[in-house]
């Protein structure tokens, strides 16, 4: 009988003993070997994260993925989405469930019978319990939740299976999952991976937990014209925190979702259809023009406040395109007769030896205290008084400001506007000496409205990670493994220093371009393939490669020179 050799890593990270097992043994039959005290969501096999239903057919090093880890909780969220789709299918067979987008620690859903959305500018609010939502009454929504809880109580197995391509295509068409069928048209493998639980089958995108019994922590809550699937925050165990409404972010998403419906590109399959019909260049021009119009609207909003506002603070998460947004917004303001003065908060860092340390004893450049706040405030106040000010230039190699360098600027009353860009721009603790009335706060993020299909969304963090990866290689000589390795730290900083302040913004700008992932694929594919199984980052590289396989490629030469995407792929008409 053929055997394989498996080594089980201990929770401490130390390697365990090597033992022989039968070829094809399932990972979930070996859980006791991991010495893991908590629930296990999946397993790392030679650094690739795989579902517990996986059959093992090669010699491997195995490591448990704890449910309460970052990776485990992302698996938990995807598994909850699968559970909801399963329950909706059997509870309301005449309706189609659509995943929308994230909203805090929730996913927003609608059914096909939802009423038309409110105007994008209207701030949504949770509806009263008695209200009708998306074709479901409050009683219907309660019954949907109870059905999900019943599935959890049954503790049914969720397994990754493979179906013949034609069989899978016919199944999704017969189920009314048109977006999933379109997605398969981009792929040409003879066997399609699916997730199966009882009689319910959905396409496999990423690993899920192996049993419904894991999924006890969730809630369903009516919101706007749909409802929220709420789940635990990362790092909070399986406890649901109070819902925090994010009307500004929701309104941006809804506006772009509405635009996607108008132009006929809501899903990756529809985007791929544009590529195959060779009219993608027209779509690119439309997408860029729509984004330019949104920037012009923000500039007009600032202009209307020109007698009060003297500065625009621009903030957003990593790789959201803040720098190009600032440059393009400056052009829009100049059209209106306002002279912009660009200020980067990166130039106000303290000396390296003065940067505070994180819990691991490393310099924490993400913290507000890493900036020389008194110096920044003194310069801003002098500028507002009409004085000449010499702006600093920070030397990141030397870890201090450059002596004697920097542009001298002055503000002319009502004709000059400071454009201040940096991750802490929305935090009022950055400028305690500045009158809030003098500030206009702009939040920038890449909030893609595209979904993979009916039940699977595209995480905005994946969009930004691919942007960052390509830019790191193009301009900083860093490989994909380096970018992947530091991404968790970047996300922690965003959750602490950026996301809590996003709803305080006066306006939000969506820097995502729905055609950009097929362009980033052109660069990222080879970068991700360079990450090998012996590297810790291999699992994330494989996940992103699998994700990008759903997209038809778009040549980078189609991207306009002033596009935000050029900040990451190069050849921009702007200087950085």
C-alpha positions, 0 to 999 in steps of 0.5 A, spaced: 500 500 500 502 506 498 504 511 503 506 518 504 510 522 510 507 527 514 510 532 519 505 536 524 508 542 526 506 544 533 502 550 535 509 553 538 512 553 531 516 547 532 517 541 528 514 535 530 515 527 528 515 525 521 510 519 520 507 515 515 500 515 513 496 511 507 496 515 501 489 519 500 488 520 507 483 526 509 486 532 513 480 532 517 482 525 520 488 527 523 486 533 527 488 530 533 495 530 531 496 538 531 496 538 539 491 544 537 487 546 543 482 551 539 477 549 533 481 548 527 478 552 520 483 549 515 490 546 514 497 548 511 500 543 506 507 545 505 504 552 506 498 552 502 492 553 505 487 547 504 480 545 506 480 539 512 476 535 507 483 535 502 485 528 501 493 528 502 497 525 496 504 528 497 509 528 503 508 534 506 509 539 512 502 540 516 500 546 520 493 547 523 490 554 521 486 556 528 479 558 527 480 564 531 487 566 527 486 572 521 486 566 516 481 562 520 476 568 521 477 570 513 475 562 512 469 563 517 466 569 513 466 565 507 463 559 510 458 564 513 456 566 506 456 559 503 451 557 509 447 563 507 446 562 500 444 555 502 439 557 506 436 562 502 436 557 496 432 552 500 427 557 504 426 562 498 427 558 492 423 563 487 428 568 489 435 570 487 440 572 493 446 577 491 452 579 495 453 586 495 459 589 499 462 589 505 460 594 511 464 594 517 464 587 520 458 585 515 456 583 508 450 587 505 445 582 501 439 583 496 434 579 493 432 580 486 425 583 488 428 588 492 425 595 491 429 601 487 435 603 492 435 610 494 439 616 491 446 615 492 447 621 496 442 619 501 445 616 507 442 610 509 439 607 515 437 601 518 429 600 517 424 599 522 423 591 524 416 591 521 418 594 514 418 590 508 425 589 505 428 586 499 421 582 498 422 579 505 418 581 511 421 581 518 418 574 519 421 572 513 428 574 515 427 571 522 425 565 519 431 565 514 436 566 520 432 560 524 434 556 518 441 558 518 441 556 525 438 549 524 443 548 519 448 549 524 445 545 529 445 539 524 453 540 523 453 538 516 459 536 512 462 541 507 466 538 502 470 540 496 468 536 490 470 536 483 465 536 477 466 535 470 466 542 466 459 541 462 456 538 468 458 544 473 456 549 467 449 546 466 448 546 474 449 553 475 445 555 469 439 551 471 440 554 478 439 561 475 446 563 477 448 566 471 454 570 473 457 564 476 456 561 469 459 567 466 465 566 470 466 559 468 466 561 461 473 564 462 476 558 465 477 551 461 479 546 466 476 539 465 474 539 472 471 545 476 472 545 484 465 546 488 463 546 495 458 541 497 453 541 503 447 536 502 444 537 496 447 545 495 453 546 491 456 552 489 463 554 486 469 553 490 473 560 490 477 559 497 477 554 502 471 553 507 470 550 514 469 543 514 462 543 518 456 547 519 457 546 526 462 551 526 458 557 524 454 559 530 456 566 531 452 571 526 446 575 525 441 578 520 439 585 520 435 589 515 439 595 512 437 600 507 433 595 501 437 589 503 440 586 509 446 585 513 450 578 514 454 580 521 460 576 523 465 577 528 471 582 528 478 579 527 481 578 533 475 578 537 473 571 538 466 569 536 463 575 539 459 580 535 460 587 536 455 592 536 453 594 529 457 601 527 453 604 521 458 607 515 453 611 511 458 615 507 462 608 505 455 605 503 453 611 499 459 610 495 458 603 494 451 604 492 453 609 487 458 605 483 453 599 484 448 603 480 453 605 475 455 598 474 448 596 472 447 602 468 454 600 464 452 592 464 458 590 468 457 588 475 461 581 475 467 579 473 464 574 467 461 581 464 467 584 464 471 578 461 465 579 456 467 586 454 474 583 453 472 578 448 468 582 444 474 587 444 470 593 446 474 594 452 478 600 450 471 604 450 469 601 457 476 603 460 474 610 457 468 610 460 470 608 467 476 613 467 471 619 465 466 617 471 472 617 476 474 624 473 467 626 474 467 624 481 473 628 482 470 634 479 464 634 483 469 633 490 473 639 487 466 643 486 464 642 493 471 644 496 470 650 491 463 652 494 467 652 501 473 656 499 471 662 503 472 658 509 476 652 507 484 653 507 486 646 507 484 639 504 486 633 508 486 626 504 487 620 507 486 612 506 489 605 506 495 603 503 495 603 495 488 607 495 491 612 490 492 617 495 498 621 491 495 621 484 488 623 487 491 629 490 495 631 484 488 630 480 484 634 485 489 639 484 488 640 477 481 640 478 482 646 483 486 650 478 481 649 473 477 653 478 482 658 479 485 655 486 492 655 487 494 648 490 500 647 495 502 640 496 504 637 503 506 630 504 505 628 511 511 623 510 515 629 510 513 630 518 516 624 521 520 624 527 528 622 527 528 614 526 531 614 534 524 618 536 519 613 532 515 609 538 516 602 538 510 597 537 509 591 541 515 587 538 520 592 539 520 595 532 519 602 530 512 603 529 511 608 523 504 607 522 502 611 529 500 618 529 506 619 534 511 618 529 509 624 526 512 631 529 505 634 530 507 640 534 512 642 528 506 640 523 501 645 526 506 651 527 507 651 520 500 650 518 498 656 523 504 660 519 501 658 512 494 660 514 497 667 517 500 668 510 507 667 512 513 664 508 514 657 510 519 652 508 516 645 507 521 640 510 523 634 506 524 627 509 530 623 507 528 615 509 534 612 507 538 617 513 532 617 517 531 624 518 529 631 515 534 633 509 538 640 512 537 646 508 532 643 503 525 644 501 520 649 497 518 655 500 511 657 500 506 662 502 498 662 501 494 667 498 487 669 501 482 665 498 486 663 492 491 658 495 489 651 498 493 646 502 493 639 499 495 635 505 496 627 504 497 622 509 494 616 513 492 620 519 489 626 515 482 624 518 484 624 525 483 631 528 489 629 533 493 630 528 492 638 528 489 640 535 491 647 533 488 648 527 480 650 527 476 644 524 472 649 520 479 651 516 479 643 514 476 639 508 477 632 509 477 627 503 477 619 504 480 615 499 479 608 498 479 602 492 472 600 493 470 595 487 463 594 485 465 588 481 463 581 484 466 574 482 459 572 481 452 572 485 455 569 492 462 571 492 465 578 492 472 581 491 475 583 497 477 591 497 484 589 500 485 584 495 485 589 490 490 594 494 494 588 495 495 587 488 496 594 487 502 594 492 505 588 490 506 591 483 508 597 485 513 594 490 516 590 484 516 596 479 519 602 484 522 599 490 525 592 488 521 588 492 518 581 491 511 579 492 513 575 498 516 581 501 509 585 500 505 579 502 509 578 508 508 585 511 501 586 509 498 583 515 502 589 519 499 594 514 492 592 515 493 592 523 495 599 522 489 601 517 484 598 522 487 602 528 489 609 525 484 609 518 478 606 518 475 608 525 475 615 522 473 614 515 466 616 517 468 623 519 470 625 512 466 630 508 467 626 502 469 620 499 472 618 493 472 611 490 479 610 486 477 603 484 477 602 476 473 596 475 478 594 469 484 594 473 485 587 476 485 584 469 491 589 468 494 588 474 494 580 472 499 582 467 504 584 472 502 580 478 502 573 475 509 572 474 511 575 481 506 570 484 509 564 481 516 566 483 513 565 490 515 557 492 512 552 496 518 553 501 516 560 503 511 562 508 508 566 503 506 561 498 499 560 501 497 567 499 501 567 493 497 561 490 490 564 493 491 570 489 493 566 483 487 562 483 483 569 484 486 572 478 485 566 473 478 568 473 480 574 469 481 575 462 488 580 461 488 587 459 494 590 456 497 595 460 498 600 454 490 601 454 491 605 461 491 612 460 497 616 462 493 620 468 490 614 470 490 612 478 492 605 476 499 608 473 501 610 480 502 602 481 504 600 474 508 606 472 509 610 466 504 615 469 504 622 466 505 625 473 511 625 477 512 622 484 
